[in-house]
Amino acid sequence: MQRLLLAIVLLFVVGTIWYSHSSEYVGYLYNNNTISHDYLALAKDKLNFVSADVGDNLDSTFLRFAQKGVRIIIGPPLSSDSERILPYLQRYRMTALSATIASNKALKSGYVYSLTPSNSLLMPVLCNVLENIGTSNILLILDPNNTAYSDEFKILLSQYQGKGIYYYNKESLESLDLGSFDTAIFTVFTITAKQAADIIQLLKKANPNMRIIGTNSLLSMDVVTFGGKTAEGVLVLYTSEYTEYPEISLIDECATIINSHRFISSEQFKRFLNHSVIRLENETIFFDEDGVKRNIYLYRISDGKFRLITKW
């Protein structure tokens, strides 16, 4: 009996130490083309982050993660980043929870999850908007730094007349007959609010009646400030209620989910995501084979503010 009790006590002690150690650190991958790095300064007391720029040497980064016992990573922010880290997630048996990745391919890998609905879920919503505003000729403004995300929008060119072009600078657009397009769809995530406002002004100058639909990078009051009157009427599809810094808010949701549970392994974390109804501050979400199921909101810039039009 004494031996049995001693064995139980030893198992409990070892289990407690292993549980505590394996849950102590969370990886954090940011990309300097977005504001994801800024979150680290805001979340000092939330989780013990081992952070790295996703543009750094990934061999060294993931070795450091592994040495710290990391099993769960928050980030990276870009769909194209997920393609680079996927072999490392597989090698080290880690799971990434991103705030903003939406690439269908990345989210079907089994190693990358996201709090942003996949493009396969966003596309029917976008098509509904295009139908309701009477689109006939679209300009797809694509992100050369995040092609895994923006290239999936090219499927729209099989349904609508139009053209897709990668945005590097204003000269990328000036070579086009911008006045011939009635709708511009803005899929560039890796630019500043000032650059986004400059694009809006350029488009509206070519065609004052052009409808502009954007996603992540346009949901910013800085776009309204820099864009002025030309920003009026711009439509924005996004995956959460409006906040001053929407990317930061989604990252914080990732941290809240992880902080609310003591996950001891990557597989346990996956089971939780795949089989749980997760209650966030403003809504309830769950995951299936297509990614996260949550509301998608449509905003219009009106009188210098983001006005909610509807949600799906």
N, C-alpha and C positions, 0 to 999 in steps of 0.2 A: 504493500500500500504506500509506504514512504517513497519507494522508487517511482511509483506511478505519479504521486503528487509532485515529486521533484521534476519528473519529465514534463508534466503539465506546466509547471512554473517556468522551466527553461524554454519550452515552446512559446509560452506567452511573452517572455522577455525578448526572445529572438524575434518573434513576430512583431512586437511593438517597435523594436529598434529598426527593423527592415521597413515597416510601415512608415515610420517617421522619416527615415532617410530617403525612401523612394518618392515621398510626397513633398520633399523640402524645396526643390527647385523646379521652376518652369522656364522653358526656353522662350525667348522673345526675338523674332526676326522683323526688323523694320527695313524700310526702303526710303532713302533720302529724297526720292522723287515725290513722296507723299509726306503728310504731317505725322506719320506713324511714330517717328522717333520722339515727338513731343510728349507722347503718352507716358514715357518712362519717368518724367519729372512730376507727373500728376499722380502716380500710383506707387509711391515708395513704400507704403504700409500695407498694400493689398496682397502682393505675392513676392516671393523671392525670385526675381528674374535673373536669368543668365542671358544677356542680350548681345546681339550682333547685327551688323549691317548685312543684309542678304547678298550684297555685292562683294563682300569680303571672301577670302578663301574658304570654301565650304568644307573642305577636308579638315581644316583646323577648327572651324566653327563647330562642326558636329562631333569631333573628337572631344572638344571642351564640354559640349553638352553631355556626352556619354560619361565623361569622367565625373561630372556633377550629379549623375543619376537622373538626368532629364528624361522623361517619357512623353511629356506633352509640351507642345510649342504653340504659342500664340503668334499668328502671322503665317506667312508673309502677307503683305497687302495686295500684291499684284498677281493676276493669274499666270503671267509669264514666269514669275518667280517660282511658282509651284512646280513647273516643269523641271527647273534646275534642282530643287531640293528633293524631288520624289525618290531618286535612287538612294539618297541618304536616309530618308524616312524608312524605306524598306530595309536597308542594311542594318540600321540601329533599332528597328522596331519602335519607332516613334509615331505619334499622330499630331497633325497640325490642325488647329482651329483658327481660321482666318476671319477677320471682320468683313472683308470686302471682296474676296475672290468669287467670281461668278462663272468661270469657264466650265462648260459641261464636262469636258475631258478630265479636268483636274478633280472635279467633285465626284466623278465615278471611279476614281483610283482606289478608293478604300482607305487612303491615308490622309486625305485632305478634306476637312469639313469647313463650312463657312456660314456665317450668320446673314449673308446676303443671298437671296434666291438665285438659282442658276439662270443662265441665259435662256435655257429651254422653258423656264417658268415665266421669265420676263417677256419673251418674244410675243406670246399671244396678247399680253397686255398692251405692248407697244403697237401691235397691229390694230388692236381695237381703237387706240388713240388716233392712229393714222387714218383709219376708216372714218372716224367721226369728224376729223378736221378736213376731210376731202383731199388727201394727198394724191398727187399724180406723178411728181418727179422729185426724187429725193437725192440729197447730197449726204453721204456717209463720211463723217470726219473721224478718221481712225487713229489709233494710238500706236506709233511705232515702238514705244517702250513697253507695250502691253498687248502684243498681237494675239496672244492666246485668248484674251478677252474680246478685243474689238473685232477680230476677224470673224467671229461667230455671228456678227451682225450682217455680214455680207449675204446671208441667206435672204435678206430683204430684197436684194437686187434681182432675185428670181421671181418676186411678186410685184415689184414696182419698177418703173423706169427710173434710171438714175445712175449715179457714179459714186465710187468710194475712193478716198484719197487719204494718205497718211499725212498728219500734220506735224511738220518740223518747225515751221515758222510761218509768218504771214505770207511769205512768197509762195508757199505751198498752195495757197488758195488763190492768189492773185493771177495765176496763169489760167484759171477757169472762167467761164462765162457764168458767174455766180447768179446773175439775174434770171437765168433760165430755170433755176430750181425753186419750187414753192415750199419745200420743207428741208430743213437741215437736221440731221440726227448726230448728236455730239457724244462720241464715246471715248473721248480723251480724258484719262484720269490723272496723268502725270504732268499737269501744268498748274501754274499759279492762277489765282482769281483774276489778276490783272491781265494775263494772257487770254483767259477765257472771255473777259469783257472786250478785249481788242478784237477777238474773232466775231463776237456778236455784233460789234459796231461795223466791222467789215461786211458781214452778211447783210445787215439791215441797210447799209448804204447802197449795196447792189440791188436789193429788193426790199423796200420798206414793209412789204406785206408778207415776207418770208416767215413761216412758222419754224421755231427753233425748239427742239426737244433734247434735253440733256439728262445725264445721270449724275454720278457722284460729284464731279468737280464743279458743277453749276449750283449745287445747293449750299451756297455761301453768301452771306450778306455783303462780303467784299465784292462779289460779282455785281450785286445791285449798286454798291457805292461807286465802283469804277465804271460800270456800264451806264449809269444814269437812266435817262428816258429810253435809250435803245434796249435796255434790259426788260422793259415792260412787255408783258405778254409771253415771255419765255416760259416753256413748260419743263418741269423736272419730274422724272420718275425716280422714286427712292424707296428704300426698304424700311424706313423708320420715320417716326414723327420728327418734325423739324426741330433741330437743336443748332446752337451756334457753330459747333464743330461736329458734324455728323460722323466723320470717320472715327474721331476720338470716342464718341458715344458708343459706337458699335464695338470698338476694341474693349471698352470698359464692360460691355455685356459679356464678352468672351472671358474676361478676368473674373467677373462675378460668378459665372457658371462654374469655373474651375475652383474658385475660392470657396464656393458653397459646399463642395464635396472633397473628400480626401481620396483621390484616385491613386491606387497603388500600382497600376500598370496601364499601358497603352490600350490593351484589350478591354480592360474594365471601362476605360473612358469611352471607347467605341460602343460597347454594349449600352452604356448609359445614353449616349446620343441617339443610337438607333432604336431604342425601345422606351424612351421616356417622353412624357409631356413636360416641357420646361417652362416654368413661369418666370418671365422677366418683369421689369417694373411696369411696363405699359401694355404688355400683351403676352399671350401664351403661344409657344412655338413647338414644333416637332420636326423630326427628320424622316425622310423616306428615300427611296432610290434616286430621286431627282434632286435631292438637296433639302434645304430647310423650307418649311411651309410657314410663311408669315405674311403679314399684310404688305402690299405694295401701294405706295401713296403717289398720287398725282398732284403736283403743286403748280400754280401759276404765279409769276411775279406780277403783282398788281399794287399800285400806289406805294412802291418801294418795299413791299413785304411779300413773303411767300404765303400765298393763300391756298388752303387745301381745297381741291376741286372734288376729288373722290378717292376711294381706295378699293382695292380688290383683296 
